[in-house]
Amino acid sequence: RTTLSNKKKYYQVGQNKFIVASNVDGTTRTLKKNAYIYKKSKGKGKAVRYKNSVLKQNSQQQTYGSAVSIKGKKYYIIGVGKYVAKSDFK
C-alpha cells in the first residue's frame, strides 16, 4: 500500500510501519565525472575502492536513500555494500 505524507511517498510494510519509497525504488542521478565504486573496509570503517570498478561520466545510476557519511565524506548507496561519492554526481 502506498501513502503520501509531507509530499513524500511511503510504502506500508506492516501495521503502522512505513518506509520511504526512495529507499526502495531509488533515484536516477547523472555522474558529472568518472567515478569509482567504494565499499566499507572491515575494521577501520572507511571507504575503499571496490574491485577497481569505474562508472563513466554522464552515465545514469540508481541511488537509494539520502547520502550517508563514511569517515566524514558523503556517499550515495548504489547497491548492497556499494557506494559512490556524492560529489561525483551532478
C-alpha positions in Angstrom: 0.0 0.0 0.0 1.3 3.5 -0.9 0.8 6.6 1.3 1.6 10.3 0.7 2.7 12.5 3.6 4.6 15.8 3.6 5.0 15.4 -0.2 6.9 12.1 0.3 5.8 8.7 -0.8 5.8 5.8 1.7 5.2 2.1 1.4 3.4 0.3 4.2 5.3 -2.8 5.3 3.3 -3.7 8.3 0.7 -2.5 10.6 1.6 1.1 11.4 5.1 0.6 9.8 6.2 2.6 6.8 9.4 3.1 4.8 10.3 6.0 2.4 9.7 4.9 -1.2 13.0 6.3 -2.5 14.9 3.9 -0.2 13.3 1.0 -2.2 12.7 2.5 -5.7 15.9 4.6 -6.0 16.5 7.9 -7.6 18.2 8.2 -11.0 21.2 10.5 -10.9 23.7 11.5 -13.6 27.5 11.4 -13.0 29.4 14.6 -13.8 32.7 12.8 -14.0 34.1 9.2 -14.0 33.5 7.8 -10.5 34.9 4.9 -8.5 32.7 2.5 -6.6 33.6 2.1 -2.9 32.8 -0.3 -0.1 33.3 0.0 3.6 36.6 -1.6 4.8 36.4 -4.1 7.6 37.6 -2.9 10.9 38.5 0.7 10.1 35.1 1.8 8.8 36.4 3.8 6.0 35.6 3.6 2.3 37.9 1.7 0.0 37.7 1.1 -3.8 35.6 -1.8 -4.9 37.4 -4.0 -7.5 38.8 -1.1 -9.5 35.3 -0.6 -10.9 34.7 2.8 -12.7 31.4 4.3 -13.7 31.6 6.6 -16.8 31.0 10.3 -17.0 27.4 11.3 -17.9 26.1 7.8 -17.2 23.0 7.4 -15.1 23.0 5.5 -11.8 20.2 4.5 -9.4 20.9 5.7 -5.8 18.9 4.6 -2.8 18.0 6.9 0.1 19.8 10.1 1.0 23.6 10.4 1.2 25.4 8.6 4.0 28.5 9.7 5.8 31.6 7.5 6.0 34.5 9.0 7.9 33.1 12.5 7.2 32.7 12.1 3.4 29.2 11.8 1.8 28.3 8.8 -0.4 25.2 7.6 -2.2 24.3 3.9 -1.9 24.1 2.3 -5.3 23.8 -1.3 -4.2 24.2 -3.6 -1.2 27.6 -2.5 0.3 28.4 -0.3 -2.7 28.8 3.5 -2.6 29.7 6.4 -4.9 30.9 9.8 -3.7 28.1 12.4 -3.6 30.5 14.9 -5.2 30.7 12.8 -8.4 27.0 13.4 -9.2 25.5 16.5 -10.9 
